Amino acid sequence: MAHATVSETVFFLDRDSRIGLQAQIRETIVSAVLAGRIQPAAQLPSTRKLASYLNISRITVTLAYQELASQGYVEAASRSAWRVAGNPPISLPEPTVLEPGAGSIDWQAKLSPSFIVAKQMRKPLDWRRYPYPFLYGQMDTSLFDLAAWRDCARRALGRDDFELMAGDFAAADDVQLVSYICSRTLPSRGIRANPDEILVTVGAQNALWIVTQLLLRRGAHAVCENPCHPDMSASLRLSGAEVTAVDVDKDGLPPEALPAKVDAVFVTPSHHSPTGATMPVDRRAALLSAAASKDFIIVEDDYEFEMSFLAPPSPALKAFDRDGRVLYIGSFSKSLFPGLRLGYLVAPAPVIREARALRALMLRHPPGHLQRTAAYFLALGHHDAVIHRMRGEYHRRHIVMADALQREGFTIAGSSAFGGTSFWIEGPEGLDADLLMNELRQDGVLIESGSPFFPDGDGPCRFFRMGYSSIPRARIVEGVVRTAARVSRLLAS
């Protein structure tokens, strides 16, 4: 019985892709087999023929075929001929034909009416193709030590490490990562904690969600800053609590403006989001005093303290806490890379026990390999080296951008006193920052409108944020010039 022959025209190589040529060949065959486009026992093009068609080395095709053979997808038909395995390692169920239902589901009625979607901070996934990306929270990959990260990932795949992480952690965390957080990360913020007072989370947002679920319920009273990160205000409102947004000033949240009844206050004292304001020590003491007298809990979201190039960062609010009233949230996303999604929660041991149980219901634990890779990267000193490199470069960008903003007449409404990676800009009266953000894309410029940071804001917002972690220093001045020109055109129209 003759078997089908696979044409070489099935194959296509993207030479601009970061995926290697061998991997692309393997992916083409595996995808086609899984999709049923190539049948078992089908004859594959010879290594010579496919190499000639793709204009690549014959050894590249041979190695790709050999790797697929070791996985059971292909087999050698003769010395130079290859075919798809007669019984490849796939399990495809027979397709089930379903009769159409009587009607569609009214999901609006099914979903909880209390569900709240945060105002979206729109960042295009293809932001790197824009020449002037003033986006906060994105990274310049040239400053990161990818080779060191790969080495740590390989270390985490060593036999002893693999046997540990391949098992089910249950509700536990990676011991090495927790140890580093205890011994290095937290002391740099003036915080002392034991391992049973730390929970590793899938980013700071996961920690915030867990804390919100533990502290708040319908009828509770919560306070957040105004402006504040849209995900924070949405999480609080979703809990069913009554939420009061307290206006911040140049020193952050004023304790005297807190309502009479409050159960939890959510703040970013060291580096207010988005203005960058730092709460001074006397105000921190007043906030802690208010927490004791009114019996409320403080949730501190601390971020970007590593980017301190103008002045040493102040100790965290948690460092002044003597009663255990402050729950501290930290993250490695800003100091490593945002896609890492590793954060941590620091709280009294009884709180961590409950938080660990809640996290287990959601996702068991963050991936073990990711935790161990990060632990090696931190423990071997790579993290400190990356931070040192980032501080130097971001300091230089900060100077260039501050000068450019001043020359173009922009009003800087906020920036971190110790450094950071962004400027909070107050536009002229009558400016619509949402419209500005959309129009600037035509000029190759990306900024962030400030409107999502004001949960109760009505009408156009004239504030916007411009970050400098993702834009090369040489492009900052031109990007600011283009922004100023677009602002002028919008106000004149």
Buried (B, 14 or more C-beta within 10 A) or exposed (E): EEBEEBEBEBBEBEEEEEEEBBEBBBEBBBEBBEEEEBBBBBBBBBBEBBBBBBEBEBEBBBBBBBBBBEEEBBBEBEEEEBBBBEEBEEEEEEEEEEEEEEEEEEEEEEEEEEEEEBBEBEBEEEEEEBBBBBBBBBBBEEBBBEEBBEBBBEBBBEEEBBEBBEEEBEBBBBEBBBBBBBEEBBEEBBBEBEEEBBBBBBBBBBBBBBBBBBBBEEEBBBBBBBBBBBBBBBBBBBBEBBBBBBEBEEBBBBBEEBEEEBBBBBBBBBBBBBBBBBBBEEBBEBBBEBBEEBEBBBBBBBBBBBBBBBEEBBBBBBBBBEEBBBBBBBBBBBBBBBEBBBBBBBBBEEBBBBBBEBBBEEEEBBBBBBBBBBBBBBBBEBBEEBBEBBBEBBBBBBBBBBEBBEEBEBEBBBBBBBBBBBBBBBBEEEBBBBBBBEBBEEBBBBBBBBBBBBBEBEEBBBBBBBBBBBBBBEBBBBBBBBBBBBBEEBBEE
